[in-house]
Amino acid sequence: MKYTIKAGVLYKNESQLALARIKSALLGPQRKILSIAGELLLTADARYLDESKASSGDVRNREYLLTDNENQLVGSARPGYADGDDPNVVGWPICRMPRVDHANIVVNGEEYLLTMHNSQNYSLINAHNSEVLRIMHKGIAGGWAVEDICGFVPEIICGIFIFCRYIEQENEFLIV
């Protein structure tokens, strides 16, 4: 199935039918995934596993969460450093943050690997090493092309897209 995400709305390509939309909070990482009618489907958020280590900058202390209306966990992701950038192996660089390029995801009990090939191309691989979802930026046209091989429901596709954006934010180097 092929979709397009543009301005936070997920469209089915064949019919241009809007299926779900992403609404951001004014502050913070929380995002709400809504039906087109405005009904809350899922909530995405990022949290620290250990609040005492929140200022450490280590992404392994973060977890991304997808919860339903009843606050039940639907999916989660744990970001990880790129090969050759793990601070436990190479130390913390002085001039930049170590690059984050993947997250281990669990959605509805299934395990996946979300890989950021660059800031505009992502792929989701299942436990059998098969690509089940691809998200690609559409360049100057704007928006994102989504190819779903697995048959995810629209709100899960939106949640995985939000996880992609969280990974990208992990690579931002803030200067204070």
C-alpha positions in Angstrom: 0.0 0.0 0.0 1.3 3.4 -0.8 0.6 6.5 1.2 1.7 10.2 1.4 2.3 12.2 4.5 2.0 15.9 4.0 1.6 18.6 6.6 1.0 15.9 9.2 -1.9 14.2 7.3 -1.6 10.6 6.1 -3.3 10.1 2.7 -3.9 6.9 0.7 -2.3 7.5 -2.7 -4.9 5.9 -5.0 -7.9 7.8 -3.6 -6.2 10.8 -2.0 -8.4 9.9 1.0 -7.1 11.4 4.3 -6.8 8.6 6.9 -5.2 10.1 10.0 -3.4 13.2 11.1 -0.7 14.1 13.5 -1.1 17.0 15.9 1.9 18.4 17.8 1.9 19.8 21.3 3.0 23.4 21.7 6.0 22.3 23.7 7.7 19.0 24.2 7.8 15.8 22.2 4.2 14.6 22.7 2.2 14.1 19.5 -1.4 13.0 19.1 -2.6 10.8 16.2 -6.2 11.7 15.4 -8.7 10.2 13.0 -9.9 12.7 10.3 -13.1 13.1 12.4 -10.8 14.4 15.3 -11.1 11.3 17.5 -7.9 10.5 19.4 -6.4 7.2 18.2 -2.9 7.1 19.7 -0.5 9.3 21.6 3.3 9.4 20.9 5.8 10.6 23.5 9.4 10.3 24.6 10.4 9.6 28.1 13.6 9.0 30.2 14.1 5.5 31.6 16.1 6.9 34.5 15.2 10.5 35.4 18.5 10.9 37.4 20.4 10.4 34.1 18.1 12.8 32.1 20.9 15.4 31.6 23.5 12.9 30.5 22.6 13.2 26.8 22.8 9.4 26.3 20.0 8.3 24.0 20.0 4.8 25.4 18.3 6.4 28.4 15.2 7.4 26.3 12.3 5.4 25.1 9.6 6.4 22.6 6.1 5.3 23.4 2.8 4.9 21.5 -0.2 4.6 23.8 -3.9 4.2 23.0 -6.9 6.1 24.6 -6.8 4.0 27.7 -3.0 4.6 28.2 -2.2 1.0 27.1 1.1 0.6 25.4 0.7 -0.2 21.7 4.3 0.3 20.7 7.7 1.4 22.0 11.1 2.2 20.6 14.6 2.4 22.0 17.1 4.6 20.0 20.7 3.5 19.4 23.9 4.9 18.2 25.4 4.3 14.7 28.2 1.8 14.4 31.5 3.5 15.3 29.7 6.3 17.3 28.8 4.4 20.5 30.2 6.6 23.4 30.9 3.4 25.4 33.4 2.3 22.7 34.8 5.6 21.2 34.1 8.0 24.0 32.1 11.2 23.8 33.2 13.5 21.0 33.9 17.1 22.0 32.6 18.9 18.9 29.4 17.0 18.1 26.9 14.5 19.4 27.3 10.9 18.5 25.1 10.0 15.6 21.8 8.1 16.2 20.7 6.0 13.2 18.3 3.4 14.4 15.7 2.3 17.0 14.6 -1.1 18.1 10.8 -1.1 17.9 8.1 -3.3 19.4 4.6 -2.8 17.9 1.8 -5.0 19.0 4.3 -7.6 20.3 6.3 -7.7 17.0 9.9 -6.6 17.0 11.3 -4.4 14.2 14.4 -2.3 13.4 13.8 1.2 12.3 16.9 2.5 10.4 17.6 6.1 9.4 19.7 5.8 6.2 19.8 9.7 6.1 17.5 12.4 7.4 15.2 11.8 4.4 15.0 7.9 4.1 13.9 5.4 6.7 13.2 1.7 6.5 11.5 -0.7 9.0 12.8 -4.3 9.0 11.1 -7.2 10.7 12.7 -10.1 12.7 13.1 -12.1 9.4 15.3 -9.3 8.0 12.6 -8.2 5.5 11.7 -4.6 4.8 8.1 -4.0 5.8 7.9 -0.2 5.6 9.8 2.5 3.8 9.5 6.2 4.4 11.1 8.6 1.9 11.1 12.4 1.7 9.7 13.6 -1.6 12.3 16.3 -2.1 11.3 19.7 -3.5 7.6 18.5 -3.9 7.4 18.3 -0.1 5.9 15.6 2.0 6.8 12.0 2.5 6.2 8.9 0.4 5.3 5.8 2.5 5.4 2.2 1.2 3.8 -0.3 3.5 4.4 -3.9 2.6 3.1 -5.3 5.9 -0.4 -3.8 6.1 -0.1 -1.6 9.2 -3.2 0.4 10.2 -2.9 4.2 9.5 -2.4 5.2 13.1 0.6 2.8 13.5 2.1 4.2 10.3 1.8 7.7 11.8 3.4 6.5 15.0 6.4 5.0 13.2 6.7 8.3 11.2 6.8 10.2 14.6 9.5 7.8 15.8 11.5 8.6 12.6 11.2 12.3 13.5 12.3 11.6 17.1 15.5 9.8 15.8 16.2 12.8 13.6 15.9 15.2 16.6 18.4 13.0 18.5 21.0 14.2 16.0 20.4 17.9 16.5 23.4 19.5 18.2 22.1 22.3 20.4 24.3 25.2 21.1 23.5 27.1 24.2 
